[in-house]
């Protein structure tokens, strides 16, 4: 499990991860203790560690403008009222 998270972690950055943890402060302690977890954690049908990683990967792509498609998709979602303008 930890190896999978490490592989995903290479696609994010400290700034993006910190932004996500700031937005989800209730998950910070769980994130910090992830190395000692013995099995996957599930809260309301969601793995919060995976959620943090995936959101921080997207945040990193937006910050770096690494993928114009990600920015375009984000702008479409915001235009349609699906997301707040927190990423711009």
ZATORZA-591330 format. One record per residue (C-alpha): residue number from 0; x, z negated, y. Coordinates in Angstrom, 2 decimals. Example, Ala and Ser with C-alpha at 12.3 -4.5 7.8 and 13.67 -1.06 7.14 Angstrom:
BEGIN
+-----+---------+---------+---------+
:   k :    east :      up :   north :
+-----+---------+---------+---------+
:   0 :   12.30 :   -7.80 :   -4.50 :
:   1 :   13.67 :   -7.14 :   -1.06 :
+-----+---------+---------+---------+
REM end
This chain:
BEGIN
+-----+---------+---------+---------+
:   k :    east :      up :   north :
+-----+---------+---------+---------+
:   0 :    0.00 :    0.00 :    0.00 :
:   1 :    2.70 :   -0.98 :    2.51 :
:   2 :    4.67 :    2.19 :    1.75 :
:   3 :    1.63 :    4.31 :    2.60 :
:   4 :    1.23 :    2.44 :    5.89 :
:   5 :    4.93 :    2.92 :    6.69 :
:   6 :    4.60 :    6.67 :    6.14 :
:   7 :    1.60 :    6.83 :    8.47 :
:   8 :    3.38 :    4.62 :   11.01 :
:   9 :    5.99 :    7.29 :   11.65 :
:  10 :    3.33 :    9.31 :   13.49 :
:  11 :    2.63 :    6.69 :   16.13 :
:  12 :    4.59 :    4.88 :   18.81 :
:  13 :    4.87 :    1.37 :   20.23 :
:  14 :    2.89 :    2.19 :   23.37 :
:  15 :    0.03 :    3.74 :   21.40 :
:  16 :   -0.04 :    0.89 :   18.90 :
:  17 :   -0.04 :   -1.72 :   21.65 :
:  18 :   -2.91 :    0.07 :   23.40 :
:  19 :   -4.98 :    0.03 :   20.21 :
:  20 :   -4.19 :   -3.63 :   19.50 :
:  21 :   -5.12 :   -4.50 :   23.08 :
:  22 :   -8.49 :   -2.78 :   22.57 :
:  23 :   -8.96 :   -4.56 :   19.23 :
:  24 :   -7.42 :   -7.96 :   19.94 :
:  25 :   -9.48 :   -9.50 :   17.14 :
:  26 :   -7.40 :   -7.48 :   14.65 :
:  27 :   -3.95 :   -8.30 :   16.07 :
:  28 :   -3.30 :  -11.27 :   13.77 :
:  29 :   -4.33 :   -9.27 :   10.72 :
:  30 :   -2.05 :   -6.41 :   11.83 :
:  31 :    0.88 :   -8.78 :   12.30 :
:  32 :    0.36 :  -10.27 :    8.84 :
:  33 :   -0.02 :   -6.95 :    7.03 :
:  34 :    3.38 :   -7.24 :    5.27 :
:  35 :    2.18 :  -10.29 :    3.34 :
:  36 :   -1.18 :   -8.85 :    2.28 :
:  37 :   -1.45 :   -8.58 :   -1.50 :
:  38 :   -4.33 :   -6.09 :   -1.55 :
:  39 :   -6.24 :   -3.85 :    0.84 :
:  40 :   -8.48 :   -5.64 :    3.32 :
:  41 :  -12.01 :   -4.47 :    3.93 :
:  42 :  -14.29 :   -5.59 :    6.75 :
:  43 :  -17.79 :   -4.11 :    6.85 :
:  44 :  -16.67 :   -1.26 :    4.62 :
:  45 :  -13.61 :   -0.43 :    6.75 :
:  46 :   -9.92 :   -1.05 :    6.14 :
:  47 :   -8.85 :   -2.46 :    9.56 :
:  48 :   -5.15 :   -1.80 :    8.97 :
:  49 :   -5.81 :    1.86 :    8.25 :
:  50 :   -8.20 :    2.02 :   11.22 :
:  51 :   -5.51 :    0.67 :   13.58 :
:  52 :   -2.96 :    3.15 :   12.23 :
:  53 :   -5.26 :    6.16 :   12.52 :
:  54 :   -6.44 :    5.24 :   16.01 :
:  55 :   -2.86 :    4.67 :   17.18 :
:  56 :   -1.81 :    8.08 :   15.77 :
:  57 :   -4.54 :    9.74 :   17.84 :
:  58 :   -3.61 :    7.61 :   20.87 :
:  59 :    0.03 :    8.68 :   20.46 :
:  60 :   -0.96 :   12.37 :   20.30 :
:  61 :   -3.01 :   11.98 :   23.48 :
:  62 :   -0.22 :   10.12 :   25.32 :
:  63 :    2.40 :   12.71 :   24.33 :
:  64 :   -0.01 :   15.65 :   24.61 :
:  65 :    1.55 :   16.46 :   21.26 :
:  66 :   -1.45 :   18.37 :   20.05 :
:  67 :   -3.53 :   20.26 :   22.61 :
:  68 :   -6.30 :   20.44 :   20.01 :
:  69 :   -6.57 :   16.64 :   19.95 :
:  70 :   -6.89 :   16.49 :   23.74 :
:  71 :   -9.49 :   19.32 :   23.69 :
:  72 :  -11.52 :   17.56 :   20.98 :
:  73 :  -11.34 :   14.30 :   22.91 :
:  74 :  -12.51 :   15.99 :   26.11 :
:  75 :  -15.43 :   17.61 :   24.23 :
:  76 :  -16.48 :   14.24 :   22.83 :
:  77 :  -16.32 :   12.61 :   26.25 :
:  78 :  -18.19 :   15.50 :   27.86 :
:  79 :  -20.99 :   15.05 :   25.32 :
:  80 :  -21.10 :   11.28 :   25.92 :
:  81 :  -19.70 :   10.41 :   22.52 :
:  82 :  -16.63 :    8.55 :   23.87 :
:  83 :  -15.94 :    6.69 :   27.06 :
:  84 :  -13.15 :    8.03 :   29.26 :
:  85 :  -10.66 :    5.41 :   28.09 :
:  86 :   -8.07 :    7.95 :   26.95 :
:  87 :   -7.73 :    9.97 :   30.14 :
+-----+---------+---------+---------+
REM end
